[in-house]
Amino acid sequence: MVISNADIDCRITLVGNEFDQRHIRVVSSNGAKRFADERNIQYIETLASDSTNVEPAFQNLIIDIYRH
């Protein structure tokens, strides 16, 4: 993850898409969550085909930006 051009106050959310496709995943949910936790960033899984967690992903990022 390269963020060299980002401001120090830049807020980041890691979004895992197509969480229903567990059989073709390269990174597990636990692995992605651990990655996010180690970097103190948010993590959410979405499913774009039916919009599961798409709106909450944006809402959480907006709230995080507002709080910081």
Buried (B, 14 or more C-beta within 10 A) or exposed (E): EEEEEEEEEEBBBBBBBEBEEEEEEEEEEEEBBEBBEEEEBBBBBBBEEEEBBBEEBBEBBEEBEEEE
